[in-house]
Amino acid sequence: MASKRKHSTLTLKDKLEVLKRLDKSEGVTKIGGSDDETQCDKKDVVPHADGAAAFDLALRYLEQQPDTTPADVLFMRRWRNYA
């Protein structure tokens, strides 16, 4: 069954950059002395579309891996749908 979902216009390079930023947790800084509160740095905020594209890319990557379990795919699909 073919998917009718529109694909992102981001290039693979852009998607990989989004994944790198998410992995490094850029844009999140601690507020003065408190360990449990964080504040986003406005210049480094990842746009919603880029985050959703990163989840879509990660899902496609997981689906191509031979050792991925159905639970892994289900987990990533849920996170993609939340985005």
C-alpha positions in Angstrom: 0.0 0.0 0.0 1.5 3.3 -1.0 1.7 6.1 1.5 -0.1 9.3 0.7 1.8 11.4 3.3 3.7 14.3 2.0 7.5 14.0 2.4 9.6 16.8 3.7 11.5 19.1 1.3 14.6 18.8 3.5 17.6 17.3 2.0 19.4 14.3 3.6 22.2 16.6 4.7 19.6 18.9 6.5 17.9 15.9 8.1 21.2 14.6 9.4 22.0 18.0 10.8 18.7 17.9 12.7 19.5 14.5 14.1 23.0 15.8 15.2 21.4 18.7 17.0 18.8 16.5 18.7 21.5 14.1 19.7 23.7 16.8 21.2 20.7 18.5 23.0 21.7 21.8 21.6 19.5 24.8 22.6 18.8 23.6 26.1 20.5 25.4 29.0 20.1 25.1 32.7 18.5 27.9 34.7 20.6 29.3 37.5 21.4 26.4 39.9 18.3 24.2 39.3 19.0 20.8 37.9 15.4 19.9 36.9 14.4 23.1 35.0 15.6 23.9 31.5 15.1 26.8 29.2 15.4 26.8 25.4 17.8 29.1 23.8 15.7 30.8 21.1 18.4 30.9 18.4 19.0 27.1 18.5 15.4 25.9 18.6 14.7 23.1 16.1 11.5 23.9 14.0 8.6 21.5 14.3 8.9 20.4 10.7 12.6 19.6 11.1 11.9 17.5 14.2 9.1 15.6 12.5 11.4 15.0 9.5 14.1 13.7 11.8 11.6 11.2 13.3 10.5 10.1 9.8 14.1 9.6 8.7 14.9 7.6 11.9 11.8 5.4 11.2 12.9 4.7 7.7 16.4 3.9 8.9 15.0 1.5 11.5 12.8 -0.2 8.9 15.9 -0.9 6.7 17.9 -2.6 9.5 17.8 -6.4 9.6 18.0 -6.6 13.4 15.2 -4.2 14.1 12.3 -5.7 16.1 8.6 -4.8 15.4 8.6 -3.1 18.9 11.4 -0.8 17.7 9.4 0.2 14.7 6.2 0.7 16.6 8.0 2.8 19.2 9.5 5.1 16.5 6.1 5.3 14.7 4.4 6.5 17.8 7.1 9.2 18.4 6.8 10.3 14.8 3.0 10.5 15.1 3.4 12.6 18.3 5.6 15.1 16.3 
